[in-house]
Amino acid sequence: MPLSSLSFRLSRGVLSTISPPIPHAKSWGVGYKPTKTRPLLDMSQGVPGTPPSKVLLEALSHTSSSPGSSGYCHVLGESTLRSAFAEEMKTVYGPDMDVTQDDIAITAGCNMAFVATVMCLADPGDEIILPVPWYFNHQMSLNLLGIKTVPLYTRANEGFLPSTSDCEKLINPRTKAIALVTPNNPTGAVYSPDLISKFAELAQNHKIALVLDETYRDFVDTMPPHTLFSPFQTEVLKSSSSWRSNVIHLFSFSKSYCFPGHRLGLIAASPDLLKHVTTTLDCLQICAPRPPQLSLASPGLLPILRQSIQASAQSLKIRHNIFRTHLPPGWTIGSQGGYFAFVKHPFVGIPAITLCQRLAEELGVLALPMQFFCDDSIGPDIESLGQSKMDWERWVRFSVANVSDVMVKQVCERLHECEQHLGWKAE
């Protein structure tokens, strides 16, 4: 609806927040005319490419049809799921992991977990540090809430890993948190346990929160992803405080369990924080959807599903290898992991957003440009780190999760066509 049709004014927050990038990218694909032999190939969105496990679908069918699942549950989620998932987390973080049911809140997706968390941490005008390239929904949420996003620029030649020394320079009295995503969205960079521990120690030293979004944690090669939940983590943090003093863990059930439409996420944090999260969640969602919670809490189901998660992780690793092997010369992978590969295209002077639009419209390949993962004021900041703004703008995110192995090869074949079809000369 055109703004001119409104007789009222919209909020400054919504007017200054970017439009959702995924629908924007998918609109480019509308202009492509697919054929049977050349379908539209969508590597734009981080969604599972396989359906949920059959046993999970059967459990969902049962709980969804039960009259008992139609009412509200506790605002922090079903106690059966909170307890079962605390036990399940031991398969990821080790049998001595120190997270209990009382540390867990279930949310309507991980984006909800982030919003509910930052509403507890910061007021309008306060600051939260995000590594750049950033997950756009995190920045959009902060902007809508009037919280200032402080960019922590990463370096392509360092695999887009954030630096604690660079981060410390950004901390001031208005800083309330550092928010990390690992494996990263959009870059796919996997943060090592040592790097995560250093950020936790940095946050603790400055008495701010470390928000750790681990949506893609089940798709890394080495376990555990970090040691913050270990009972021995006080040695890591060089403090007598437990992880609960300043670490807030976020998780999405969407990727690991392949059912993003059922909207389940999680916050693991101190009960002293969760009593305030209760307030924000009661206003935002009242409770997360009950049927999927009850399904996952079915006796013995989570250990069974762990097997399918491990199989998905192995399939994803193979697909990453296929993408890396078949990518045309000149297309450079800067980092790769989780659901994503972050790739620099070979056409000097062509912004990734221009390339991605033409890729979609003319070659039927959907991917997301760097411009969706940063703001417009990147020039001086990037160049101060020894990086060219022109090179920075050439990076593209490909999601390898929601396409088949065959489709990954087809995408790479079409990227081979770029130079001739688009009329641009590769460097």
VENBELWO-V428709 format. One record per residue. N is the residue number from 1. NEAR is the number of other C-alpha atoms within 12 Angstrom. Layout:
n:N near:NEAR
n:N near:NEAR
This chain:
n:1 near:5
n:2 near:6
n:3 near:10
n:4 near:9
n:5 near:8
n:6 near:9
n:7 near:8
n:8 near:8
n:9 near:12
n:10 near:14
n:11 near:13
n:12 near:13
n:13 near:21
n:14 near:18
n:15 near:15
n:16 near:18
n:17 near:26
n:18 near:27
n:19 near:19
n:20 near:22
n:21 near:27
n:22 near:26
n:23 near:18
n:24 near:23
n:25 near:34
n:26 near:28
n:27 near:22
n:28 near:31
n:29 near:31
n:30 near:23
n:31 near:20
n:32 near:24
n:33 near:19
n:34 near:18
n:35 near:11
n:36 near:7
n:37 near:11
n:38 near:18
n:39 near:21
n:40 near:31
n:41 near:40
n:42 near:38
n:43 near:41
n:44 near:42
n:45 near:32
n:46 near:35
n:47 near:31
n:48 near:35
n:49 near:29
n:50 near:25
n:51 near:23
n:52 near:28
n:53 near:27
n:54 near:18
n:55 near:24
n:56 near:34
n:57 near:23
n:58 near:19
n:59 near:27
n:60 near:28
n:61 near:18
n:62 near:20
n:63 near:24
n:64 near:23
n:65 near:17
n:66 near:17
n:67 near:12
n:68 near:14
n:69 near:22
n:70 near:18
n:71 near:17
n:72 near:20
n:73 near:25
n:74 near:24
n:75 near:31
n:76 near:44
n:77 near:41
n:78 near:35
n:79 near:25
n:80 near:28
n:81 near:40
n:82 near:34
n:83 near:29
n:84 near:30
n:85 near:41
n:86 near:34
n:87 near:26
n:88 near:28
n:89 near:35
n:90 near:26
n:91 near:25
n:92 near:31
n:93 near:27
n:94 near:23
n:95 near:18
n:96 near:22
n:97 near:25
n:98 near:29
n:99 near:38
n:100 near:27
n:101 near:29
n:102 near:29
n:103 near:34
n:104 near:42
n:105 near:54
n:106 near:54
n:107 near:48
n:108 near:37
n:109 near:36
n:110 near:36
n:111 near:35
n:112 near:36
n:113 near:47
n:114 near:48
n:115 near:37
n:116 near:42
n:117 near:47
n:118 near:45
n:119 near:32
n:120 near:29
n:121 near:35
n:122 near:30
n:123 near:22
n:124 near:23
n:125 near:20
n:126 near:27
n:127 near:32
n:128 near:43
n:129 near:43
n:130 near:44
n:131 near:41
n:132 near:41
n:133 near:45
n:134 near:38
n:135 near:39
n:136 near:33
n:137 near:31
n:138 near:45
n:139 near:40
n:140 near:32
n:141 near:32
n:142 near:39
n:143 near:33
n:144 near:28
n:145 near:32
n:146 near:26
n:147 near:32
n:148 near:28
n:149 near:40
n:150 near:38
n:151 near:34
n:152 near:33
n:153 near:39
n:154 near:36
n:155 near:30
n:156 near:31
n:157 near:19
n:158 near:18
n:159 near:26
n:160 near:36
n:161 near:38
n:162 near:38
n:163 near:28
n:164 near:27
n:165 near:18
n:166 near:24
n:167 near:32
n:168 near:26
n:169 near:18
n:170 near:28
n:171 near:30
n:172 near:20
n:173 near:16
n:174 near:24
n:175 near:33
n:176 near:36
n:177 near:46
n:178 near:46
n:179 near:46
n:180 near:47
n:181 near:45
n:182 near:42
n:183 near:38
n:184 near:45
n:185 near:45
n:186 near:48
n:187 near:45
n:188 near:41
n:189 near:41
n:190 near:41
n:191 near:39
n:192 near:26
n:193 near:27
n:194 near:20
n:195 near:26
n:196 near:39
n:197 near:32
n:198 near:28
n:199 near:40
n:200 near:45
n:201 near:34
n:202 near:32
n:203 near:37
n:204 near:31
n:205 near:20
n:206 near:24
n:207 near:23
n:208 near:33
n:209 near:38
n:210 near:42
n:211 near:43
n:212 near:44
n:213 near:39
n:214 near:42
n:215 near:41
n:216 near:42
n:217 near:43
n:218 near:40
n:219 near:41
n:220 near:36
n:221 near:21
n:222 near:18
n:223 near:20
n:224 near:28
n:225 near:35
n:226 near:33
n:227 near:34
n:228 near:43
n:229 near:41
n:230 near:28
n:231 near:22
n:232 near:20
n:233 near:30
n:234 near:23
n:235 near:18
n:236 near:28
n:237 near:33
n:238 near:19
n:239 near:19
n:240 near:16
n:241 near:24
n:242 near:29
n:243 near:40
n:244 near:35
n:245 near:30
n:246 near:36
n:247 near:41
n:248 near:46
n:249 near:43
n:250 near:39
n:251 near:40
n:252 near:38
n:253 near:40
n:254 near:34
n:255 near:39
n:256 near:40
n:257 near:45
n:258 near:32
n:259 near:29
n:260 near:27
n:261 near:20
n:262 near:30
n:263 near:30
n:264 near:42
n:265 near:44
n:266 near:46
n:267 near:50
n:268 near:46
n:269 near:40
n:270 near:30
n:271 near:24
n:272 near:18
n:273 near:30
n:274 near:34
n:275 near:22
n:276 near:23
n:277 near:40
n:278 near:31
n:279 near:21
n:280 near:28
n:281 near:34
n:282 near:26
n:283 near:17
n:284 near:23
n:285 near:29
n:286 near:25
n:287 near:34
n:288 near:38
n:289 near:33
n:290 near:38
n:291 near:35
n:292 near:42
n:293 near:46
n:294 near:38
n:295 near:36
n:296 near:43
n:297 near:31
n:298 near:28
n:299 near:18
n:300 near:20
n:301 near:28
n:302 near:35
n:303 near:24
n:304 near:21
n:305 near:32
n:306 near:27
n:307 near:19
n:308 near:27
n:309 near:32
n:310 near:24
n:311 near:20
n:312 near:32
n:313 near:32
n:314 near:20
n:315 near:26
n:316 near:38
n:317 near:27
n:318 near:24
n:319 near:33
n:320 near:36
n:321 near:22
n:322 near:25
n:323 near:39
n:324 near:30
n:325 near:19
n:326 near:26
n:327 near:29
n:328 near:27
n:329 near:23
n:330 near:21
n:331 near:29
n:332 near:29
n:333 near:35
n:334 near:33
n:335 near:36
n:336 near:38
n:337 near:42
n:338 near:44
n:339 near:47
n:340 near:45
n:341 near:46
n:342 near:43
n:343 near:40
n:344 near:38
n:345 near:43
n:346 near:31
n:347 near:28
n:348 near:24
n:349 near:22
n:350 near:29
n:351 near:27
n:352 near:33
n:353 near:30
n:354 near:28
n:355 near:39
n:356 near:42
n:357 near:31
n:358 near:34
n:359 near:41
n:360 near:38
n:361 near:26
n:362 near:29
n:363 near:38
n:364 near:39
n:365 near:45
n:366 near:46
n:367 near:50
n:368 near:49
n:369 near:43
n:370 near:39
n:371 near:34
n:372 near:38
n:373 near:38
n:374 near:35
n:375 near:28
n:376 near:16
n:377 near:15
n:378 near:28
n:379 near:20
n:380 near:16
n:381 near:24
n:382 near:27
n:383 near:18
n:384 near:15
n:385 near:21
n:386 near:18
n:387 near:22
n:388 near:21
n:389 near:28
n:390 near:25
n:391 near:31
n:392 near:41
n:393 near:38
n:394 near:36
n:395 near:43
n:396 near:46
n:397 near:48
n:398 near:47
n:399 near:42
n:400 near:45
n:401 near:40
n:402 near:32
n:403 near:34
n:404 near:25
n:405 near:26
n:406 near:18
n:407 near:29
n:408 near:34
n:409 near:26
n:410 near:29
n:411 near:38
n:412 near:30
n:413 near:24
n:414 near:30
n:415 near:38
n:416 near:24
n:417 near:24
n:418 near:31
n:419 near:26
n:420 near:13
n:421 near:16
n:422 near:24
n:423 near:13
n:424 near:19
n:425 near:17
n:426 near:22
n:427 near:16
